[in-house]
C-alpha cells in the first residue's frame, strides 16, 4: 500500500524523498520494498490455467455408456469382470469400448465390485489369544511327513509340544493321517503329564485331523480347550512346534 501511495504522489508531481517522509520511510527502504515486491511477483504461478472443462475427443457418449451397462448386465456377463467381458466380446467380433472404459463406466454406477451372484467376502474373526505362564497350560501340535527308505512312501509324525517349556510332551508315528490317531495321542499325553483338571489349551491349525469329530469329542471329554488358527492365514510358526518336529525328523528319517 505504501508503494502504491508513493507512486501515485510521484505521478501527481511530488518528489520521492518528500513522499517517503510523509509515509515515514526513506528512499532506501522504498527501493528494498520494490525489489522484494518484484521477487514476490516472479514467485507467483505464471502458468496459464489448465483447460479443465475441455471435453476429450474420444469421450464415450451417453448411449455408448448405456450400452456398456446393458451389456455387462446381460445374463452371460453379469457375473464377470470387464477383464473377461471385453475379450469375450472380441471373440464374437464386437467392440464397444476399451477395458478401462468398461471399468470407468461401471464405477460411475457402482457396479464394479461384486457384480452378479458372486459370494461376498468373509472376514474371519481373529481367534482368542492364550498366554502360557507355566507348563501344561498351552500345548501346540501338528502332523508332518517322515520320509521312508522307499521313494514315495511316507510316515506321519504326530507331535505335541508344551508352549511354555518347549518340552515334547507326546509324539507318535503312524502310516496314515486321521483324527482317531490324534485323539489317542492326546489321551495318552494327558495321562503321562497327569492332566486331571480342565483348562488346558491345545492349539493347532485347521487341518482335518485337528477338527475331526473323534478328536473334538476326546478333547471335550478330557476338558481340553481346542484352539485353531484363522482360516487361510499362514501363522503356523506360532501354531506348530516346528523346532521339535525338525529335530525328530532328523532323528528318524533315513
C-alpha positions in Angstrom: 0.0 0.0 0.0 2.9 2.4 0.8 4.5 1.7 -2.6 1.2 2.4 -4.3 0.6 5.7 -2.5 4.1 6.9 -3.2 3.8 6.1 -6.9 0.5 8.0 -7.0 2.1 11.0 -5.3 5.1 11.0 -7.7 2.7 10.7 -10.7 1.0 13.9 -9.4 4.3 15.7 -9.3 5.6 15.1 -5.7 9.2 14.4 -5.1 10.2 10.8 -3.9 12.0 11.9 -0.8 9.1 14.1 0.4 6.6 11.4 -0.3 8.7 8.9 1.7 8.9 11.3 4.6 5.2 11.6 4.7 4.8 7.8 4.9 7.6 7.5 7.4 10.3 5.7 5.5 13.3 6.7 3.5 14.2 6.2 -0.2 16.4 3.1 0.6 13.5 1.4 2.3 11.3 2.1 -0.7 13.9 0.6 -3.1 14.2 -2.5 -0.9 10.4 -2.9 -0.7 10.1 -2.6 -4.5 12.8 -5.3 -5.0 11.0 -7.6 -2.6 7.7 -7.0 -4.3 9.2 -7.8 -7.7 10.6 -11.1 -6.3 7.2 -12.0 -5.0 5.6 -11.3 -8.3 8.1 -13.6 -10.0 7.4 -16.4 -7.5 3.7 -16.4 -8.3 2.4 -19.1 -10.6 2.6 -17.6 -14.1 1.2 -20.7 -15.8 -2.0 -20.4 -17.8 -5.0 -22.1 -16.2 -5.4 -25.6 -17.4 -8.4 -26.4 -19.6 -10.2 -28.5 -17.0 -13.5 -28.1 -18.7 -12.2 -29.4 -22.0 -14.1 -32.5 -23.3 -11.9 -35.3 -24.6 -12.5 -36.0 -28.3 -12.9 -39.8 -27.6 -15.3 -39.4 -24.6 -18.0 -42.0 -24.6 -21.4 -40.7 -25.4 -24.4 -41.4 -23.1 -25.7 -44.0 -25.5 -22.3 -45.8 -25.5 -22.2 -45.8 -21.7 -25.7 -47.2 -21.6 -24.7 -49.9 -24.0 -21.8 -50.9 -21.7 -24.0 -51.1 -18.7 -26.6 -53.1 -20.6 -24.0 -55.5 -21.9 -22.4 -56.0 -18.5 -25.8 -56.9 -17.0 -26.7 -59.5 -19.6 -27.2 -63.0 -18.1 -24.0 -64.3 -19.7 -21.9 -61.4 -18.5 -23.5 -60.2 -15.2 -21.1 -62.2 -13.0 -17.9 -61.4 -15.0 -15.5 -58.5 -14.6 -14.7 -56.3 -17.6 -11.3 -58.0 -18.0 -13.2 -61.1 -19.1 -16.2 -59.4 -20.8 -14.1 -57.4 -23.3 -12.1 -60.5 -24.6 -15.4 -62.5 -24.9 -16.9 -59.7 -27.0 -13.8 -59.5 -29.1 -14.1 -63.3 -29.8 -17.6 -62.5 -31.2 -16.2 -59.7 -33.3 -17.8 -57.0 -31.2 -16.1 -53.9 -29.8 -17.9 -51.4 -27.6 -15.1 -49.7 -25.7 -11.8 -50.5 -24.0 -11.5 -52.4 -20.8 -10.6 -49.2 -18.9 -13.7 -47.5 -20.2 -15.8 -50.5 -19.0 -14.3 -50.2 -15.6 -14.8 -46.4 -15.5 -18.4 -46.6 -16.6 -19.3 -49.4 -14.2 -17.5 -47.5 -11.4 -19.8 -44.5 -12.0 -22.9 -46.6 -11.4 -21.3 -48.6 -8.5 -21.3 -51.9 -10.3 -17.5 -52.5 -10.5 -17.3 -54.6 -7.3 -19.0 -57.9 -6.6 -21.4 -57.9 -9.5 -23.8 -60.8 -10.1 -24.3 -63.7 -7.7 -20.7 -63.9 -6.6 -20.3 -64.5 -2.8 -19.4 -61.6 -0.7 -16.0 -61.7 1.1 -16.0 -63.1 4.6 -13.9 -61.7 7.4 -12.7 -64.4 9.7 -12.5 -63.1 13.3 -9.2 -63.4 15.0 -9.1 -66.3 17.4 -8.7 -65.7 21.1 -5.1 -65.4 22.2 -3.7 -67.5 25.0 -0.6 -66.8 27.2 1.3 -69.5 28.9 2.8 -68.6 32.3 3.7 -72.1 33.2 4.0 -75.7 31.9 0.9 -77.7 30.8 -1.2 -74.6 30.2 -1.0 -74.3 26.4 0.1 -77.1 24.1 0.6 -76.9 20.3 0.6 -79.8 17.9 0.9 -80.7 14.3 1.4 -83.6 11.8 4.2 -83.7 9.3 5.7 -86.2 6.8 8.6 -88.5 7.6 10.4 -89.9 4.5 11.0 -93.6 4.4 13.6 -95.7 2.7 11.1 -96.3 -0.1 10.6 -93.5 -2.6 7.1 -92.1 -2.5 6.2 -93.7 0.8 5.9 -91.5 3.9 5.1 -91.9 7.6 3.2 -89.3 9.6 4.7 -87.8 12.7 2.2 -86.6 15.3 3.9 -84.3 17.8 2.7 -82.2 20.8 4.8 -79.6 22.4 4.3 -77.5 25.6 4.3 -73.8 24.6 5.9 -72.6 27.9 8.7 -75.1 28.4 9.1 -76.3 24.8 9.0 -79.8 26.1 7.9 -82.6 23.7 5.1 -83.9 25.8 3.9 -86.5 23.3 4.6 -87.9 19.9 3.8 -90.9 17.7 4.4 -92.1 14.2 1.7 -93.7 12.0 1.2 -94.9 8.5 -1.8 -92.6 7.9 -3.3 -89.4 9.0 -6.6 -89.5 11.0 -8.4 -87.9 13.9 -8.5 -91.2 15.6 -4.7 -91.4 15.9 -4.7 -87.8 17.1 -7.3 -88.5 19.8 -5.4 -91.5 21.1 -2.2 -89.4 21.3 -3.8 -86.6 23.2 -5.4 -89.1 25.7 -2.0 -90.8 26.3 -0.2 -87.5 26.7 -2.7 -86.2 29.2 -2.3 -89.4 31.3 1.5 -89.2 31.1 1.6 -85.5 32.1 -1.0 -86.0 34.9 -3.5 -83.6 33.4 -6.6 -84.0 35.6 -8.1 -80.6 35.7 -9.9 -78.6 33.0 -8.3 -75.6 31.3 -5.5 -77.0 29.2 -5.5 -75.3 25.7 -4.5 -77.3 22.6 -3.7 -75.1 19.7 -3.4 -76.2 16.1 -4.1 -75.2 12.5 -7.3 -76.0 10.6 -6.3 -79.5 9.3 -9.0 -82.2 9.1 -7.4 -84.4 11.8 -7.4 -81.4 14.2 -11.1 -80.7 13.7 -12.3 -84.2 13.3 -15.3 -85.3 15.3 -13.4 -88.0 17.2 -10.6 -85.6 18.1 -13.1 -82.9 19.3 -15.1 -85.4 21.3 -11.9 -86.6 23.0 -10.9 -83.0 23.9 -14.3 -82.3 25.3 -14.2 -85.5 27.4 -10.7 -84.6 28.8 -11.6 -81.0 29.5 -9.1 -79.7 26.9 -10.0 -76.4 25.2 -9.4 -76.5 21.4 -7.8 -73.5 19.7 -7.4 -73.0 16.0 -5.6 -70.6 13.7 -7.6 -68.3 11.4 -8.5 -70.0 8.1 -6.2 -69.1 5.2 -3.8 -67.3 7.5 -0.2 -68.5 7.5 0.7 -68.3 11.2 1.8 -71.9 11.6 5.1 -70.7 13.2 3.0 -70.0 16.3 0.6 -72.9 16.0 3.0 -75.7 15.2 6.1 -76.8 17.1 8.4 -76.7 14.1 11.7 -76.8 16.0 10.8 -80.1 17.8 9.4 -81.5 14.5 12.6 -80.9 12.6 14.6 -82.4 15.4 12.6 -85.6 15.4 12.6 -85.7 11.6 16.3 -85.6 11.7 16.4 -88.5 14.1 14.0 -90.8 12.3 14.4 -90.0 8.6 17.0 -92.2 6.8 
